[in-house]
Amino acid sequence: MEAPTQTAITVNKKDYFLIAFIGFSFGLFSVPILKNIQLPFITLNVTTVLGIMVFFVLFAILALWIASLIAKKIPLVLQFAKFAAAGAFNSFLDWGVLNILIALTGIATGFGFSGFKGISFIVANISSYFWNKYWTFGSQDAGNMKTEAGKFFLVSVIGLAINIGMASLIVNGFHVQGMSPERWANIGALAATLISLIWNFFGYKLWVFKK
């Protein structure tokens, strides 16, 4: 068996810059999310937003560093950590776009919600392709990009159906007494993201970006 390359088990300045950007984005995308779900113990102001951003940046850097240490024994851990970070970034992008659309229109249920969920998922999925191609799985073959992108979007279309279907089923098919539509919409989005994430990981890993 061929030994893993050095880049497979180490991180560099670019990795730390990207993970810091992901952490910053978490904080940025959390603003419209927190505004809609209105948690009673969080008051949104400049200090709170900056604190959230700093926390996520430091947490992301620390998580990647720990993953790089573990990867010295188990190289796959670093790739999984990058996939998880990219997945988390695109999930926050998904939720951020969804909540911006909800905030702009006041629509959080029905067909309007399903349409917004589709838009937010597509935006996040385009972002996901480039993060996973160039950072997570390190696919640099430009000549294979058309076929690779086709496979990626086929897996993603199925993931889109799973994501929208599950989110819509939860939001429109169930109701929790005393919970606001905005908060329930985010619970539906979270559940849908977790389920579609599992599908996407195995599709990307075993088919799209298979070495």
KAFENVEN-V306256 format. One line per field, one symbol per residue. phi: phi as a letter, one per 40 degrees, with the letter a starting at -180 (. if undefined). Layout:
phi: ???
This chain:
phi: .cccccccbbbbcccccccccccccdcccccccccccfcccbbcadccccccccccccccccccccccccccbbdcccccccccccccdccccdcccdccccccbgcbagccccccccccccdcccccdcccccbcbfcbcccccccccccdccdccccccccccccccccccbabdgbcdcccccccccccccccccdcdcccccbcbcc
